[in-house]
Amino acid sequence: MAGNLSRVAPLPSSGSRSSVFTLIAAYLGLFVGLIDTNAVNLALPAIRADLGGGVSGAQWTADAYNVTFAAVLLTAGSLGDRFGRRFVLRSGLVAFVVASLACAVAPSLDALLAARAAQGVGAALMLPQGLAIAAATFPDAAGRARATAAWAMAAASSAALGPILGGVLTDTVGWRFIFWLNAPVGLVAFAMSYRYLAESRNPSAGKVDLTGQALAVLTLGTLTVVLVEGRTLGAGWVTALAVAAVAGGVGFVLSQRRRTHPMVPPQFFGNRGLAVALLATFAMTFGTYGMLLVNSIGFQQSRDASALATAVAFLPMPLVYLTLIPVVNVIGRRTGPRLPMIVGLVLMGSGMLLYAGVGPDAELWLLEAAFVLTGAGLAFNTGPAVGMALSAVPVERAGLASGVVNLARLVGITVGIAVMGTVMALVSGDAATGPGFVDGVRAGVLTGGVVEFLGAVVVFGYTRKRRSEATEPTEEVCHA
C-alpha cells in the first residue's frame, strides 16, 4: 500500500509523542460526529416537543443524517485518494461544523433536517480519511495495528459517552447545545490537522463515480421516504417512489459493472461470504439503532424519565460491548468468525424479544437485562462480521471490503430507524402515552428482534454449506 501513496511531510515514529497527536488529529472529527449521533438519539423527544413532527419527525432527525452519510461514504474515499486525504478531511470538518451551527439555530424542523443532511455529508467525508491517513502515516505493522486499535476504541467509546452527554445537555441547557459543542471541538481538530497530519493521496486513483453517487442517493433516499412516510402518502406516491428505489438500485449495480474504477467492484456482488457478512452487519445495526430510537422515545414518555435518566439506564449496553470486545477477539481467533456471529445475533434478538415482552414501563432490572444481552450480542457480531468480509476478498481488496461493510452498517441504521419507528407509530396510532403507546414501542422493538434472528439463520445456513471454512481466523477489527 505504501508504494501507491504520495506523502507530504515527515512520518512520526509510531511510538513517539507526536504519533499520539497525529491519531487524535486524524480521529477527533469523526469521534465528535459519532458522539453527536448518539447524543441526538437521547434528545429526540425534546426536539420533537420543540419543533413538532411526531414520530416521523424524530425518524427524519436521525435518518436525514444517516442517508447522506451512507450515500456519500464510498465516494468520499475516492475523493481522498484523488485530491488528498488531509484536504478532504478538513473539508468534511468544515462542512460538519457549519452544519452543526445550522442545527443549533434551526428555527423549524425542516431547517433542522436540511442541516442534519449536511452534517451527514461532512461525517462521510471524514470517516475514510482518518483511517487512510493513519495507514499512510504508520506503514509498519505495529504502528498500523496501534492506529486501528485507537480508531476502534474511539468509535466504541462514543457509544457510551454520546448518550450521557446528550442526556446531560438536554436536561440542563437544552438540546441545541449538543450541536453548539461540535463547533469548538471541530475547530481544534481543524487546527491540529495543520500541525500533525501529513497529506497523502493515491496517484493512480481513478475518476470519481458521479453516476454511481447519484444513483446511491436516489436509491437510499427514496427507500427511506417510502419506509418513513409510506403510511401517510397515497398509494400512487408509494408505488412511484418504490419503483424509483428499485430502478436506482438496479442502475447502481449495472453502472458498477461498466466502470473502469467502480465504487463497488462487480466481483463483490457475487461473493457469497461477503454477502453474508454484509447481511449480518445490516441486521446488527438495523436492530441496535432502531432500538435506540424507539427506546429513547418509549422510555422517556412511558416512564416520564429525563433524557439523562434514560441514558444512564441504557449504559449497560455499551459498557458490556466494550468489555467483551477483547474476549470476542480471542474466541474468534480460535473458532473463526461464524460462530461468534451466530451467537451475537441470537443474543441481540433475545435481548430485543425480552424488551418487547416486558415493555418500556416494566421493572428496570428486566430492561437492563435486555440491554446487557443486546450489548453482548453486539460485541460478538461486530468484529467477526468485518473479519468474515475481509477474509472473503483478496488482500488488495481489503480496504474496499471494509468500506462496503461500513456502508452496510449505515444502511442498516437508516432502514432500522425507518422501519422500527414506523411500526411503533402504526401500532400505537401515533399515541404519545398510554397502553397503545406502550404496545407500539413493544412492536417496534419486536421487529428488530425478528430481524436479528433472521440474520442468525442466514449465517447458520452459510456455515453449513462451508463447514471446511469454519476455523478461518478472524481479523481483530471492531466498529461500533
Backbone torsions as a table, in degrees:
resi	resn	phi	psi	omega
1	MET	NA	-39.3	-177.0
2	ALA	-60.5	-30.5	-178.7
3	GLY	-69.6	-17.8	-178.6
4	ASN	-96.8	5.9	-174.2
5	LEU	-114.1	140.5	168.9
6	SER	-105.8	140.3	-175.4
7	ARG	-128.5	154.0	172.7
8	VAL	-126.5	126.5	-179.7
9	ALA	98.8	150.8	-178.3
10	PRO	-71.8	156.9	179.8
11	LEU	-90.9	134.9	175.3
12	PRO	-79.0	154.8	173.1
13	SER	-68.3	142.1	-175.2
14	SER	-65.7	-18.7	179.4
15	GLY	-103.5	3.8	-175.5
16	SER	-82.6	164.9	177.3
17	ARG	-63.5	-37.7	-179.5
18	SER	-63.9	-28.7	178.9
19	SER	-65.0	-33.9	177.7
20	VAL	-63.7	-45.0	179.3
21	PHE	-67.9	-30.6	176.8
22	THR	-63.3	-44.7	179.6
23	LEU	-66.5	-39.2	177.6
24	ILE	-61.8	-45.0	-180.0
25	ALA	-63.1	-37.0	-178.0
26	ALA	-72.7	-34.0	-170.9
27	TYR	-107.0	-12.5	-172.3
28	LEU	-61.8	-43.1	179.8
29	GLY	-61.9	-44.9	178.2
30	LEU	-63.3	-40.4	179.3
31	PHE	-58.7	-44.2	178.3
32	VAL	-62.7	-39.9	178.2
33	GLY	-62.1	-40.8	179.2
34	LEU	-70.9	-39.7	175.5
35	ILE	-59.1	-45.2	-179.5
36	ASP	-57.5	-45.9	-178.5
37	THR	-59.2	-47.6	-177.5
38	ASN	-72.4	-31.9	178.7
39	ALA	-69.5	-40.5	-177.9
40	VAL	-63.1	-34.2	178.7
41	ASN	-56.6	-38.6	-179.9
42	LEU	-74.3	-22.8	-177.4
43	ALA	-90.6	-2.2	-174.0
44	LEU	-57.4	-43.5	177.4
45	PRO	-61.8	-37.1	178.8
46	ALA	-68.8	-40.9	176.8
47	ILE	-62.8	-42.1	179.6
48	ARG	-62.4	-39.9	179.6
49	ALA	-67.1	-35.4	-177.9
50	ASP	-80.4	-42.5	-170.7
51	LEU	-110.3	-7.5	179.3
52	GLY	77.5	-165.9	176.8
53	GLY	106.7	-12.9	178.4
54	GLY	64.7	-158.0	-179.0
55	VAL	-65.1	-40.1	-179.4
56	SER	-64.7	-32.7	176.0
57	GLY	-64.3	-40.6	176.9
58	ALA	-65.3	-41.2	178.1
59	GLN	-60.6	-44.6	-178.3
60	TRP	-69.9	-31.2	177.0
61	THR	-60.0	-37.4	176.0
62	ALA	-81.0	-44.8	-170.6
63	ASP	-82.3	-20.3	173.8
64	ALA	-59.5	-36.8	176.1
65	TYR	-71.8	-46.6	-174.4
66	ASN	-67.2	-37.4	-178.3
67	VAL	-63.0	-49.6	-178.9
68	THR	-70.7	-35.7	176.8
69	PHE	-57.7	-51.6	-177.8
70	ALA	-66.5	-43.3	-173.8
71	ALA	-68.4	-31.4	-175.4
72	VAL	-94.0	-11.9	-169.1
73	LEU	-56.6	-50.9	-175.7
74	LEU	-68.4	-38.0	176.8
75	THR	-64.7	-33.6	-179.1
76	ALA	-60.6	-38.8	177.1
77	GLY	-62.7	-41.4	178.3
78	SER	-65.8	-37.9	178.1
79	LEU	-61.9	-41.6	178.5
80	GLY	-65.0	-42.1	178.1
81	ASP	-60.4	-38.2	-172.3
82	ARG	-85.7	-44.0	-171.7
83	PHE	-106.2	-5.4	179.8
84	GLY	112.1	126.8	-175.1
85	ARG	-67.6	-41.9	-179.7
86	ARG	-64.3	-40.6	179.2
87	PHE	-62.4	-45.6	-178.9
88	VAL	-69.4	-36.8	176.3
89	LEU	-60.1	-46.0	177.9
90	ARG	-62.7	-39.9	177.8
91	SER	-60.9	-42.6	177.2
92	GLY	-63.1	-40.0	178.0
93	LEU	-61.6	-46.0	179.6
94	VAL	-61.1	-47.0	-179.9
95	ALA	-60.9	-41.4	-177.6
96	PHE	-67.3	-43.8	-179.0
97	VAL	-65.8	-46.6	179.7
98	VAL	-61.6	-42.6	179.1
99	ALA	-66.0	-35.6	177.8
100	SER	-63.4	-41.8	177.3
101	LEU	-63.4	-37.9	176.9
102	ALA	-64.6	-38.2	175.5
103	CYS	-62.2	-42.0	-175.6
104	ALA	-63.9	-29.5	-177.3
105	VAL	-109.5	9.5	-175.4
106	ALA	-57.2	123.4	-178.6
107	PRO	-84.5	-12.5	-176.6
108	SER	-148.0	168.1	179.2
109	LEU	-64.3	-41.2	179.7
110	ASP	-60.6	-41.1	178.5
111	ALA	-65.3	-39.9	178.3
112	LEU	-63.6	-42.7	-178.6
113	LEU	-65.3	-39.7	177.5
114	ALA	-62.9	-41.8	179.2
115	ALA	-68.7	-36.2	177.5
116	ARG	-64.8	-38.0	177.0
117	ALA	-62.4	-41.2	177.7
118	ALA	-66.0	-36.7	174.7
119	GLN	-58.5	-41.8	-179.9
120	GLY	-61.5	-38.7	176.6
121	VAL	-62.9	-45.3	178.9
122	GLY	-61.3	-43.2	179.0
123	ALA	-64.2	-39.2	179.1
124	ALA	-64.3	-37.0	178.2
125	LEU	-66.8	-32.0	-177.4
126	MET	-78.9	-39.4	-169.1
127	LEU	-55.0	-57.2	-176.5
128	PRO	-71.1	-24.5	-175.7
129	GLN	-71.0	-41.4	-179.7
130	GLY	-57.9	-46.8	179.2
131	LEU	-66.3	-42.0	-178.5
132	ALA	-67.0	-38.6	177.7
133	ILE	-63.9	-43.5	179.3
134	ALA	-63.0	-41.0	-179.9
135	ALA	-65.0	-38.1	179.6
136	ALA	-74.2	-32.3	-177.5
137	THR	-76.6	-34.0	-179.1
138	PHE	-119.7	79.5	-175.4
139	PRO	-73.2	-17.9	179.4
140	ASP	-75.1	154.4	-174.2
141	ALA	-61.7	-42.5	-177.8
142	ALA	-65.7	-43.9	179.6
143	GLY	-64.4	-40.5	-179.8
144	ARG	-67.7	-37.7	177.5
145	ALA	-63.5	-41.1	178.3
146	ARG	-65.1	-40.0	179.8
147	ALA	-66.4	-40.7	178.9
148	THR	-65.9	-40.6	178.9
149	ALA	-63.9	-39.7	179.2
150	ALA	-64.3	-41.2	177.6
151	TRP	-63.4	-44.1	-179.0
152	ALA	-63.0	-42.3	179.9
153	MET	-67.4	-38.3	177.6
154	ALA	-62.5	-43.8	-179.7
155	ALA	-65.8	-42.2	-177.1
156	ALA	-70.8	-42.6	-177.3
157	SER	-66.4	-24.9	178.3
158	SER	-63.4	-27.9	179.4
159	ALA	-67.1	-28.8	178.4
160	ALA	-88.1	-41.1	-175.2
161	LEU	-77.4	-35.6	-176.0
162	GLY	-57.3	-53.1	-179.5
163	PRO	-61.5	-39.2	179.2
164	ILE	-63.5	-46.4	178.8
165	LEU	-61.6	-44.7	178.4
166	GLY	-60.5	-41.4	179.4
167	GLY	-65.2	-44.9	-179.5
168	VAL	-62.5	-49.2	-177.5
169	LEU	-65.7	-42.9	-179.0
170	THR	-62.5	-40.9	-176.6
171	ASP	-79.1	-19.7	-175.5
172	THR	-105.6	-64.0	-174.1
173	VAL	-108.3	-7.2	176.3
174	GLY	108.8	156.5	-173.2
175	TRP	-65.0	-25.7	-177.9
176	ARG	-64.0	-25.9	-179.2
177	PHE	-71.0	-15.8	171.5
178	ILE	-59.4	-40.4	-179.2
179	PHE	-82.0	-36.7	177.1
180	TRP	-58.7	-38.0	-176.2
181	LEU	-63.8	-26.5	-178.9
182	ASN	-64.2	-29.6	-173.9
183	ALA	-64.0	-55.5	-178.8
184	PRO	-64.5	-37.5	179.6
185	VAL	-67.8	-40.0	177.1
186	GLY	-63.2	-38.1	178.1
187	LEU	-66.6	-37.2	175.6
188	VAL	-62.8	-44.5	178.8
189	ALA	-62.3	-39.1	179.3
190	PHE	-64.3	-44.9	179.8
191	ALA	-64.5	-40.8	-179.8
192	MET	-65.1	-28.4	-179.1
193	SER	-64.1	-29.4	178.3
194	TYR	-71.7	-34.3	-175.0
195	ARG	-87.0	-35.2	-167.4
196	TYR	-118.0	-11.6	-176.1
197	LEU	-105.2	129.7	173.2
198	ALA	-88.2	146.3	175.9
199	GLU	-75.4	143.4	175.8
200	SER	-148.1	149.1	178.3
201	ARG	-154.6	170.1	177.7
202	ASN	-107.8	107.6	-176.9
203	PRO	-60.0	-23.8	-177.9
204	SER	-97.0	12.2	-178.6
205	ALA	-61.9	141.7	179.1
206	GLY	-82.5	-179.6	178.8
207	LYS	-70.3	153.3	178.2
208	VAL	-70.1	134.9	-176.4
209	ASP	-85.5	85.4	-177.9
210	LEU	-68.4	-36.2	178.9
211	THR	-64.6	-47.6	178.0
212	GLY	-61.1	-39.1	178.9
213	GLN	-62.8	-45.5	-179.9
214	ALA	-62.6	-41.3	-180.0
215	LEU	-68.1	-34.7	177.6
216	ALA	-64.9	-43.3	177.9
217	VAL	-63.2	-44.7	179.4
218	LEU	-59.4	-47.3	-175.7
219	THR	-64.2	-53.6	-175.5
220	LEU	-70.4	-36.8	179.7
221	GLY	-65.2	-48.5	-178.9
222	THR	-68.8	-35.3	177.2
223	LEU	-62.4	-42.5	-179.4
224	THR	-66.5	-39.0	177.4
225	VAL	-60.8	-43.9	179.5
226	VAL	-61.4	-44.8	-175.5
227	LEU	-70.7	-36.8	-177.0
228	VAL	-85.8	-43.2	-172.5
229	GLU	-104.7	-2.3	-175.1
230	GLY	-56.6	-32.5	-177.5
231	ARG	-72.1	-17.5	-179.7
232	THR	-107.7	-15.4	178.7
233	LEU	-83.8	157.2	176.1
234	GLY	-72.9	163.7	-178.0
235	ALA	-59.8	-34.9	-179.8
236	GLY	-64.0	-45.1	178.8
237	TRP	-64.8	-42.7	-180.0
238	VAL	-61.2	-43.9	179.9
239	THR	-63.0	-45.9	-178.7
240	ALA	-62.6	-43.4	-179.3
241	LEU	-68.9	-38.0	178.0
242	ALA	-64.5	-41.4	176.6
243	VAL	-62.6	-41.3	178.7
244	ALA	-62.7	-39.2	179.4
245	ALA	-65.3	-45.5	179.3
246	VAL	-64.4	-45.0	179.9
247	ALA	-62.1	-39.9	177.9
248	GLY	-63.8	-41.8	179.1
249	GLY	-64.5	-45.1	178.1
250	VAL	-63.3	-43.8	179.2
251	GLY	-61.6	-37.1	178.8
252	PHE	-62.9	-47.7	-179.9
253	VAL	-60.5	-45.9	-179.1
254	LEU	-64.5	-37.9	-179.4
255	SER	-66.9	-33.6	179.7
256	GLN	-70.0	-30.8	179.4
257	ARG	-70.9	-21.2	-174.2
258	ARG	-100.6	-11.7	-175.4
259	ARG	-87.6	147.2	176.3
260	THR	-71.0	-39.4	178.8
261	HIS	-122.6	77.2	-175.8
262	PRO	-73.3	156.1	173.4
263	MET	-64.8	-40.8	177.2
264	VAL	-124.6	115.2	-179.4
265	PRO	-55.7	136.7	-178.7
266	PRO	-56.2	-30.3	179.7
267	GLN	-60.9	-25.9	-179.1
268	PHE	-65.9	-30.9	-175.3
269	PHE	-66.4	-26.2	179.9
270	GLY	-105.2	10.3	-178.2
271	ASN	-88.0	106.7	-173.0
272	ARG	-65.8	-41.5	179.6
273	GLY	-62.1	-42.8	177.5
274	LEU	-65.4	-40.9	179.9
275	ALA	-60.2	-41.7	179.2
276	VAL	-64.6	-42.4	178.2
277	ALA	-61.8	-40.5	-179.9
278	LEU	-68.2	-40.1	177.9
279	LEU	-64.8	-39.7	178.1
280	ALA	-65.3	-40.7	178.1
281	THR	-65.0	-43.5	177.4
282	PHE	-58.4	-48.2	-178.9
283	ALA	-61.7	-41.0	-178.5
284	MET	-60.0	-51.5	-176.3
285	THR	-78.1	-26.9	173.5
286	PHE	-54.0	-53.9	-177.0
287	GLY	-72.0	-42.9	-174.5
288	THR	-63.3	-52.8	-175.2
289	TYR	-78.1	-30.0	171.6
290	GLY	-63.2	-38.5	177.8
291	MET	-67.4	-37.0	176.9
292	LEU	-58.4	-45.2	179.9
293	LEU	-65.3	-51.6	-175.1
294	VAL	-65.4	-41.4	-179.4
295	ASN	-68.5	-38.1	179.3
296	SER	-58.4	-46.1	178.4
297	ILE	-72.1	-46.7	-175.4
298	GLY	-65.2	-44.4	-177.5
299	PHE	-65.7	-44.8	-176.7
300	GLN	-70.4	-38.3	-174.8
301	GLN	-85.5	-31.4	-179.0
302	SER	-83.2	-25.8	-177.9
303	ARG	-110.4	0.1	-175.8
304	ASP	54.1	41.7	-177.4
305	ALA	-92.5	152.8	176.1
306	SER	-76.8	167.2	177.5
307	ALA	-63.1	-39.3	-179.8
308	LEU	-67.2	-42.7	178.0
309	ALA	-61.2	-37.9	176.9
310	THR	-64.3	-42.5	179.5
311	ALA	-63.7	-42.8	179.8
312	VAL	-64.3	-42.0	179.1
313	ALA	-63.1	-32.5	-177.4
314	PHE	-83.1	-10.8	-172.2
315	LEU	-59.0	-32.7	178.9
316	PRO	-55.4	-31.7	-178.7
317	MET	-62.2	-56.4	179.5
318	PRO	-67.0	-31.7	179.9
319	LEU	-67.1	-42.9	176.6
320	VAL	-64.3	-40.4	178.1
321	TYR	-58.2	-49.8	-179.0
322	LEU	-64.2	-38.5	-178.2
323	THR	-66.9	-37.0	-172.8
324	LEU	-88.2	-11.8	-177.9
325	ILE	-54.6	-49.3	179.2
326	PRO	-62.1	-37.1	179.4
327	VAL	-63.9	-43.7	-179.6
328	VAL	-65.0	-36.7	177.5
329	ASN	-59.4	-41.1	178.7
330	VAL	-66.3	-46.3	179.8
331	ILE	-61.4	-42.6	-178.0
332	GLY	-62.6	-36.8	178.9
333	ARG	-65.3	-28.9	-177.4
334	ARG	-88.2	-33.5	-172.6
335	THR	-109.2	-15.1	-169.4
336	GLY	89.0	171.5	-172.2
337	PRO	-77.4	-23.1	-167.8
338	ARG	-71.2	-42.2	180.0
339	LEU	-63.0	-48.7	176.0
340	PRO	-58.8	-36.7	179.8
341	MET	-64.0	-44.1	178.7
342	ILE	-62.8	-47.2	178.5
343	VAL	-58.9	-43.9	-178.2
344	GLY	-62.4	-46.8	-179.3
345	LEU	-65.9	-37.2	177.5
346	VAL	-66.7	-41.5	177.6
347	LEU	-62.8	-43.5	178.9
348	MET	-62.9	-45.1	178.4
349	GLY	-61.0	-39.2	179.7
350	SER	-65.4	-41.8	178.4
351	GLY	-62.5	-40.7	-179.5
352	MET	-71.8	-36.0	176.4
353	LEU	-66.3	-37.2	176.9
354	LEU	-63.2	-45.8	178.4
355	TYR	-60.7	-46.2	-179.5
356	ALA	-63.5	-34.1	-178.6
357	GLY	-69.7	-39.1	-175.9
358	VAL	-94.6	-27.4	178.3
359	GLY	86.3	160.9	-175.1
360	PRO	-69.8	-14.2	-179.8
361	ASP	-99.5	13.7	-178.1
362	ALA	-77.5	177.0	174.2
363	GLU	-54.8	139.2	-173.1
364	LEU	-61.4	-35.8	-177.2
365	TRP	-64.7	-29.7	177.2
366	LEU	-68.9	-41.0	177.5
367	LEU	-67.3	-38.5	177.6
368	GLU	-62.1	-38.8	177.5
369	ALA	-62.2	-39.5	177.7
370	ALA	-64.1	-40.6	179.4
371	PHE	-67.2	-38.3	178.7
372	VAL	-63.3	-46.5	178.6
373	LEU	-60.5	-43.4	-178.7
374	THR	-66.3	-42.5	177.7
375	GLY	-63.3	-40.0	177.2
376	ALA	-63.9	-42.5	178.1
377	GLY	-63.8	-37.0	177.8
378	LEU	-61.6	-42.3	178.4
379	ALA	-64.8	-40.3	-177.8
380	PHE	-70.6	-23.8	-175.2
381	ASN	-99.1	-31.1	-168.2
382	THR	-62.1	-64.2	-178.2
383	GLY	-62.5	-47.9	179.2
384	PRO	-59.5	-33.4	177.9
385	ALA	-64.2	-42.3	176.2
386	VAL	-64.7	-41.4	178.2
387	GLY	-60.2	-41.4	177.9
388	MET	-63.4	-41.5	179.7
389	ALA	-62.1	-44.9	-177.9
390	LEU	-68.7	-34.6	-179.5
391	SER	-75.4	-13.4	-177.3
392	ALA	-89.8	-5.1	-177.6
393	VAL	-128.1	159.5	175.5
394	PRO	-60.9	155.3	-176.5
395	VAL	-56.5	-39.9	-177.4
396	GLU	-67.8	-12.9	178.3
397	ARG	-101.2	6.5	-173.7
398	ALA	-61.3	-40.4	179.7
399	GLY	-62.2	-43.7	177.9
400	LEU	-65.1	-40.2	179.4
401	ALA	-62.1	-41.1	177.7
402	SER	-62.4	-39.6	177.7
403	GLY	-64.6	-38.7	179.1
404	VAL	-68.2	-36.3	175.9
405	VAL	-62.4	-43.5	176.7
406	ASN	-60.7	-37.1	177.5
407	LEU	-63.9	-45.1	177.9
408	ALA	-60.8	-38.3	177.8
409	ARG	-60.8	-45.1	-178.0
410	LEU	-71.8	-37.0	176.2
411	VAL	-64.7	-39.8	176.5
412	GLY	-60.4	-43.1	177.4
413	ILE	-59.7	-48.7	-177.0
414	THR	-61.3	-49.6	-177.0
415	VAL	-71.2	-37.9	178.9
416	GLY	-61.2	-46.1	177.8
417	ILE	-61.9	-42.2	-179.3
418	ALA	-65.8	-48.3	-174.9
419	VAL	-72.2	-49.9	-175.8
420	MET	-67.3	-36.3	175.9
421	GLY	-66.6	-38.5	179.3
422	THR	-68.7	-40.9	176.3
423	VAL	-60.3	-43.6	178.1
424	MET	-58.7	-45.7	-178.8
425	ALA	-66.2	-40.3	-179.2
426	LEU	-65.2	-47.0	-177.0
427	VAL	-69.0	-37.4	-177.8
428	SER	-81.0	-12.3	-174.7
429	GLY	65.3	30.3	-178.2
430	ASP	65.0	18.4	175.9
431	ALA	-68.4	147.0	-180.0
432	ALA	-101.8	-13.2	179.3
433	THR	-148.8	175.2	173.2
434	GLY	87.0	178.9	-177.2
435	PRO	-59.5	-37.3	179.4
436	GLY	-62.6	-40.1	178.5
437	PHE	-64.4	-44.9	179.3
438	VAL	-60.9	-41.6	177.3
439	ASP	-61.7	-38.3	178.1
440	GLY	-63.6	-43.2	177.6
441	VAL	-60.8	-45.0	-179.2
442	ARG	-63.0	-40.9	179.5
443	ALA	-65.7	-39.7	178.9
444	GLY	-61.7	-46.8	-179.8
445	VAL	-68.8	-36.1	176.6
446	LEU	-58.3	-39.6	178.0
447	THR	-58.8	-43.6	177.5
448	GLY	-62.6	-41.2	179.0
449	GLY	-62.1	-40.6	178.6
450	VAL	-62.4	-41.7	179.5
451	VAL	-63.4	-38.7	177.9
452	GLU	-61.8	-44.8	179.6
453	PHE	-66.1	-36.4	175.6
454	LEU	-63.0	-39.3	175.9
455	GLY	-61.2	-41.4	178.1
456	ALA	-62.8	-38.5	178.5
457	VAL	-63.6	-41.6	179.3
458	VAL	-62.1	-46.6	-179.6
459	VAL	-65.2	-40.8	179.3
460	PHE	-63.8	-42.3	178.7
461	GLY	-61.7	-39.9	178.0
462	TYR	-67.6	-36.7	179.3
463	THR	-61.6	-40.6	-178.4
464	ARG	-65.9	-32.0	179.7
465	LYS	-79.0	-20.1	-174.9
466	ARG	-125.9	48.6	-177.4
467	ARG	-58.9	-31.8	-178.0
468	SER	-65.4	-17.1	-179.6
469	GLU	-102.6	11.2	-172.0
470	ALA	-64.7	-19.4	-178.1
471	THR	-107.6	21.6	175.6
472	GLU	-58.3	139.0	174.4
473	PRO	-70.8	146.3	177.3
474	THR	-104.8	152.9	179.0
475	GLU	-79.4	147.7	175.5
476	GLU	-85.6	76.1	-178.9
477	VAL	-128.0	134.9	176.0
478	CYS	-136.5	147.6	176.6
479	HIS	-148.7	121.1	179.8
480	ALA	-65.1	NA	NA
